[in-house]
Amino acid sequence: MTKLLKAGVVGSGVFGGYHARKYAEMEGIELVGIYDLHPERCFDMANQYGAEAYGDLDDLLKAADIITVATPATTHARLALQCLAAGRSVYVEKPLATTLEDADRLIQAAARAGLVLACGHQERVVSQAMGLFDIPENPLRLEAVRKGTPSIRSKDVSVVLDLMIHDIDLALALTDAEPFTVEAEGDGDEITGEASFEDGFTAVFTASRIAQARERTMRIVYPSGVLEIDFVTREFSNSTPFELNQDFTETPAGRDPLGTSVQGFVNAVLGRSPRPVVTGEEAARALDLGLAVEQAAGF
């Protein structure tokens, strides 16, 4: 009989709950525990998924084989480092860390111990389901808009590391070139940034978490045509000669990008896949550009 892989979740907030549910529903995985400094909330979530509530992270690390860290962004690095030091592979919700120094510490710790370090940039899953990474042309320009209404969540970081970083990671996944100039204007809640890459690719990002209505659009210009998507209205336009799946939201990965991303982490831990969906190195690259946008905007 195959041994169940025991999973633990650090954080009993909204995203901690998402991860707990994915592990609880996943074949071959046993969700053994939730850790949080808020006892009542932690107990309620653990009870909901038939797991144990832990008030000490070291105790959870003794019980679990793999860990998801889904806490406020400013705590990601410290908690993930503790998990890696205990010999546990870690899936860290985005952003991987809030400083490049901490991101590097995580990458080095995982490499030294031969552990998997994954990050929750789920835009990769959605783009793969669409077929975006199969286009045999390099894009010329990307314009991404991601706006949300006011929320009390993720106030410990700017909108760049909260929302824009999803589109930053996607832009970096579409080119092997490095950005050489970054311009930005805005503040911690609403900002537009533009990155110019060495191969001529330009990426423009607009993000807000104080908008009056949700807006999520993407426009990518290729030499042979233009791809335009409105993720809210599900309108899809593709004038390139390359076939893309405009019904990507109805595919298993499109319907459940988080589940696909977590399964990719599990597969990497079990050796079924050479890597998770997004590696620590890739997440650090997105963080680097995100911090450059913040710096260009003057905050």
C-alpha positions as CSV (number, residue, x, y, z in Angstrom):
1,M,0.0,0.0,0.0
2,T,1.4,3.4,-1.0
3,K,2.2,5.7,2.0
4,L,0.2,8.9,2.2
5,L,2.1,12.1,1.9
6,K,1.3,14.2,5.0
7,A,0.6,17.8,4.4
8,G,0.4,20.8,6.7
9,V,-0.7,24.4,6.2
10,V,0.7,27.4,7.9
11,G,-1.9,30.1,8.1
12,S,-5.7,29.8,8.7
13,G,-6.8,32.8,6.7
14,V,-8.6,32.8,3.4
15,F,-5.7,31.3,1.3
16,G,-4.8,28.9,4.1
17,G,-8.3,27.6,3.8
18,Y,-7.9,27.2,0.0
19,H,-4.8,25.2,0.4
20,A,-6.2,23.1,3.2
21,R,-9.2,22.1,1.1
22,K,-6.9,21.2,-1.9
23,Y,-4.8,18.9,0.3
24,A,-7.9,17.4,1.9
25,E,-9.4,16.5,-1.4
26,M,-6.2,15.3,-3.1
27,E,-5.6,11.6,-3.7
28,G,-2.5,10.3,-1.9
29,I,-2.4,13.2,0.5
30,E,-3.3,13.4,4.1
31,L,-3.9,16.8,5.6
32,V,-2.5,16.4,9.1
33,G,-2.5,19.9,10.5
34,I,-3.0,23.6,10.4
35,Y,-0.7,26.1,12.3
36,D,-1.7,29.6,13.2
37,L,-1.2,32.0,16.1
38,H,-5.0,32.6,16.2
39,P,-6.2,29.5,18.2
40,E,-9.9,29.7,17.5
41,R,-9.6,30.3,13.8
42,C,-7.0,27.6,13.5
43,F,-9.2,25.1,15.4
44,D,-12.2,25.9,13.3
45,M,-10.3,25.3,10.0
46,A,-8.6,22.1,11.3
47,N,-11.9,20.7,12.5
48,Q,-13.5,21.5,9.1
49,Y,-11.0,19.4,7.2
50,G,-10.4,16.7,9.8
51,A,-6.9,17.8,10.7
52,E,-5.1,18.8,13.9
53,A,-4.8,22.4,15.1
54,Y,-1.3,23.4,16.1
55,G,-0.1,26.3,18.1
56,D,3.6,25.5,17.6
57,L,5.1,25.3,14.1
58,D,7.8,22.9,15.2
59,D,5.1,20.4,16.3
60,L,3.4,20.6,12.9
61,L,6.8,20.1,11.1
62,K,7.3,16.9,13.0
63,A,3.9,15.6,11.8
64,A,4.0,16.8,8.2
65,D,6.1,15.8,5.2
66,I,5.3,18.9,3.1
67,I,4.1,22.4,4.0
68,T,2.2,25.3,2.4
69,V,2.9,28.7,3.8
70,A,-0.1,31.0,3.3
71,T,0.4,33.8,5.8
72,P,0.9,37.5,5.4
73,A,3.6,38.2,2.8
74,T,6.0,39.8,5.3
75,T,6.2,36.5,7.2
76,H,6.7,34.2,4.2
77,A,10.5,34.1,4.3
78,R,10.9,33.5,8.0
79,L,8.3,30.7,8.2
80,A,9.4,29.0,5.0
81,L,13.0,29.1,6.2
82,Q,12.0,27.3,9.4
83,C,10.2,24.7,7.3
84,L,13.2,24.1,5.1
85,A,15.5,23.9,8.1
86,A,13.3,21.1,9.4
87,G,13.7,19.2,6.1
88,R,10.3,20.0,4.7
89,S,9.6,20.9,1.0
90,V,7.6,24.1,0.9
91,Y,5.0,25.8,-1.3
92,V,4.9,29.5,-0.5
93,E,2.0,31.7,-1.6
94,K,3.1,34.7,-3.6
95,P,5.2,36.7,-3.2
96,L,8.0,34.3,-2.3
97,A,9.5,36.9,0.0
98,T,9.6,40.7,0.3
99,T,13.3,41.2,-0.1
100,L,15.7,39.7,-2.6
101,E,18.1,38.8,0.3
102,D,15.3,36.6,1.9
103,A,14.4,35.1,-1.5
104,D,18.0,34.1,-2.0
105,R,18.2,32.6,1.5
106,L,15.2,30.4,0.7
107,I,16.6,29.3,-2.7
108,Q,19.9,28.4,-1.1
109,A,18.4,26.6,1.8
110,A,16.2,24.4,-0.5
111,A,19.1,23.7,-2.8
112,R,21.4,22.7,0.1
113,A,18.9,20.3,1.5
114,G,17.6,18.9,-1.8
115,L,14.1,20.1,-1.1
116,V,11.4,21.5,-3.4
117,L,10.6,25.2,-3.1
118,A,7.5,26.3,-5.1
119,C,5.6,29.6,-5.3
120,G,2.0,30.3,-6.0
121,H,2.1,32.2,-9.2
122,Q,-1.0,30.6,-10.7
123,E,-1.1,32.8,-13.8
124,R,1.3,30.2,-15.3
125,V,-1.3,27.5,-15.0
126,V,-4.0,29.6,-16.7
127,S,-1.6,30.6,-19.5
128,Q,-0.6,27.0,-20.1
129,A,-4.2,26.0,-20.3
130,M,-4.8,28.7,-22.9
131,G,-1.8,27.5,-24.9
132,L,0.1,30.8,-24.6
133,F,3.5,29.2,-24.0
134,D,3.1,27.1,-27.2
135,I,3.1,30.2,-29.5
136,P,6.3,30.0,-31.6
137,E,6.8,33.8,-31.7
138,N,8.3,36.2,-29.2
139,P,5.8,38.8,-28.1
140,L,6.5,42.5,-28.8
141,R,4.3,44.0,-26.1
142,L,2.2,42.9,-23.2
143,E,-0.4,45.1,-21.5
144,A,-1.9,43.7,-18.3
145,V,-4.6,45.4,-16.1
146,R,-5.5,43.9,-12.8
147,K,-7.9,45.9,-10.6
148,G,-9.8,44.9,-7.5
149,T,-12.1,46.7,-5.1
150,P,-11.0,47.7,-1.6
151,S,-10.2,44.8,0.8
152,I,-8.6,44.4,4.2
153,R,-6.3,41.6,2.9
154,S,-2.6,41.9,2.1
155,K,-2.1,45.4,3.5
156,D,1.3,44.4,4.7
157,V,2.7,44.8,1.1
158,S,1.9,47.2,-1.8
159,V,-0.4,46.4,-4.7
160,V,2.7,45.5,-6.7
161,L,3.6,42.5,-4.5
162,D,-0.1,41.8,-3.9
163,L,-1.6,41.9,-7.4
164,M,0.7,43.1,-10.1
165,I,3.3,40.4,-9.4
166,H,1.0,37.8,-11.0
167,D,1.3,39.6,-14.4
168,I,5.0,40.4,-13.8
169,D,5.7,36.6,-13.5
170,L,3.7,36.0,-16.7
171,A,5.7,38.6,-18.6
172,L,8.9,37.0,-17.4
173,A,7.7,33.6,-18.5
174,L,7.1,34.9,-22.0
175,T,10.7,36.0,-22.6
176,D,14.2,34.8,-21.8
177,A,15.4,38.4,-22.0
178,E,16.2,40.6,-19.0
179,P,14.5,43.9,-18.2
180,F,16.9,46.8,-18.5
181,T,14.7,49.8,-17.8
182,V,11.7,50.2,-15.5
183,E,9.4,53.2,-15.2
184,A,6.4,53.5,-12.9
185,E,4.0,56.0,-11.5
186,G,1.5,55.6,-8.6
187,D,1.4,54.6,-5.0
188,G,1.1,51.5,-2.8
189,D,-2.6,51.0,-3.8
190,E,-2.7,52.0,-7.4
191,I,0.2,52.0,-9.9
192,T,1.2,51.6,-13.5
193,G,4.7,50.3,-14.4
194,E,6.5,49.7,-17.7
195,A,9.5,47.4,-18.2
196,S,11.6,47.3,-21.4
197,F,13.5,44.2,-22.1
198,E,16.8,43.6,-23.9
199,D,15.1,41.8,-26.8
200,G,12.7,44.7,-27.5
201,F,9.8,43.3,-25.6
202,T,7.8,45.8,-23.5
203,A,5.5,45.0,-20.6
204,V,3.0,47.5,-19.2
205,F,1.3,46.6,-15.9
206,T,-1.6,48.4,-14.3
207,A,-2.8,47.3,-10.8
208,S,-5.2,48.7,-8.3
209,R,-6.8,47.5,-5.1
210,I,-9.0,50.5,-4.6
211,A,-11.0,50.4,-7.9
212,Q,-14.7,50.8,-8.0
213,A,-15.1,47.6,-10.0
214,R,-13.1,44.5,-10.9
215,E,-11.1,44.6,-14.1
216,R,-8.8,42.0,-15.4
217,T,-7.6,42.2,-19.0
218,M,-4.6,41.2,-21.0
219,R,-3.4,42.3,-24.4
220,I,-0.3,40.7,-26.1
221,V,1.0,41.9,-29.4
222,Y,2.9,39.5,-31.6
223,P,4.6,40.0,-35.0
224,S,1.7,38.1,-36.6
225,G,-1.3,39.4,-34.6
226,V,-2.8,40.4,-31.3
227,L,-4.3,38.4,-28.5
228,E,-6.9,40.2,-26.2
229,I,-8.6,38.7,-23.2
230,D,-11.1,40.1,-20.7
231,F,-11.0,37.6,-17.9
232,V,-14.1,39.1,-16.2
233,T,-16.5,39.1,-19.2
234,R,-14.6,36.1,-20.8
235,E,-14.3,37.9,-24.1
236,F,-11.5,36.4,-26.2
237,S,-10.0,37.8,-29.4
238,N,-7.0,36.2,-31.3
239,S,-5.8,37.6,-34.7
240,T,-2.6,35.5,-34.7
241,P,-2.4,32.4,-36.9
242,F,-1.8,30.3,-33.8
243,E,-4.6,28.2,-32.3
244,L,-5.4,29.0,-28.7
245,N,-8.0,27.5,-26.4
246,Q,-10.5,30.3,-25.9
247,D,-12.5,28.0,-23.6
248,F,-9.4,27.6,-21.3
249,T,-11.5,28.5,-18.2
250,E,-13.5,25.2,-18.8
251,T,-10.4,23.0,-18.8
252,P,-9.5,21.2,-15.5
253,A,-6.5,23.5,-15.1
254,G,-8.4,26.6,-16.0
255,R,-11.2,25.8,-13.6
256,D,-8.8,25.0,-10.8
257,P,-5.4,26.7,-11.2
258,L,-4.6,26.5,-7.5
259,G,-5.3,22.8,-7.4
260,T,-3.2,22.3,-10.5
261,S,-0.3,24.3,-8.9
262,V,-0.5,22.4,-5.6
263,Q,-0.6,19.1,-7.5
264,G,2.5,20.2,-9.4
265,F,4.3,20.9,-6.1
266,V,3.3,17.4,-4.9
267,N,4.4,15.8,-8.1
268,A,7.8,17.5,-7.8
269,V,8.2,16.3,-4.2
270,L,7.4,12.7,-5.2
271,G,9.7,12.8,-8.2
272,R,6.9,12.5,-10.7
273,S,7.9,15.9,-12.2
274,P,11.3,17.5,-12.5
275,R,10.0,20.8,-11.1
276,P,6.9,22.6,-9.6
277,V,4.9,24.9,-11.8
278,V,6.9,27.9,-10.5
279,T,10.3,27.5,-8.9
280,G,11.9,29.6,-6.2
281,E,14.3,31.0,-8.7
282,E,11.4,32.1,-11.0
283,A,9.5,33.6,-8.1
284,A,12.7,35.6,-7.0
285,R,12.9,36.9,-10.6
286,A,9.3,38.2,-10.4
287,L,10.1,39.7,-7.0
288,D,13.1,41.5,-8.4
289,L,11.1,43.2,-11.1
290,G,8.3,44.0,-8.7
291,L,10.7,45.7,-6.3
292,A,12.1,47.6,-9.3
293,V,8.6,48.9,-10.1
294,E,8.2,50.0,-6.5
295,Q,11.6,51.8,-6.6
296,A,10.8,53.5,-9.9
297,A,7.5,54.8,-8.4
298,G,9.4,56.2,-5.4
299,F,8.2,54.0,-2.6
